[in-house]
C-alpha cells in the first residue's frame, strides 16, 4: 500500500532544511515549522514518513520523534533540560562501583575508568568514585564545567545528549556518544555492564533480554541522530 507521504520534499529554508508537503512545511504538534539543521537528517525523516502506511506509527520514526522534541521541547525548555542533565552528573553511573566480587570490580574499572579519564582530559571534569548504592558527592567545579558545555549545545545536539543520557543512565556516556569518543555498541556495553556481567555468569531470561535489546536499539538511534546532525 502506497504511503500517503510519498509527496514529501526536502527544501532549503534559512540555515536549515524543511520537510515540505503540498508546498508547505510540515508543522510540529505546537504549530512550529518542521525545519532541521541538516539535509541528511531531513532526508532520513522523509524516509521514515514514506515508510508509513495509512496509519502513522511514530514508534517506528525515531528521527522524527527526536526532531519534534528538539523543536517543541528542547528549545523552549532548555534550562530545565540542562539542569536535569547536570543533576545526573551528580549521580554518575560510572562512579558507583561495586565493592565485590573482585571480578566485577575489575571489569568496571577496565571499562568505565577510561571514559572518566577522557572526561577529565576533554572537559577538565574530574569525578570522585564511590561504592555501593549511596551516591558519592561530586565536586561542584566538575558539575559546573560540564553544565557550561551542555548549555552551549543547540536544541538538536541537546536532544541527542538528553536521550543518550536517559537511556544509558549516565551523563558521561551521553557525552561520550555526543563527541564520538565511542560507538553505540561500546556505550551500550558500558551502560549495561553490570547486567551483562550477571547474565554471562548466571544466565538471562526473556524479559531481561527484551529490555537489553530495547536499550541497544535506543542507543543506536541516539548515535544515528547525532551523526545525522553532525555532532558526533
Buried (B, 14 or more C-beta within 10 A) or exposed (E): EEBBBEEBEBEEBEEBBBBBBEEEBBEBEEEBBBBBBBBBBBBBBBBBBBEBEEEBEEEEBBBBBBBBBBBBBBBEBBEEBBEBBBEBBBBBBBBBBBEEEEEBBEBBBEBBEBBBEBBEEEBEBBBEBBBEEEEBEBEEEBBEBBBEBBBEBBBBBBBBBBBBBBBBBBBBBBBBBBBEBBBBEBBBBBBBBBBBBBBEEEEEEEEBEEEBEEBBBBBBBBBBBBBBBEBB
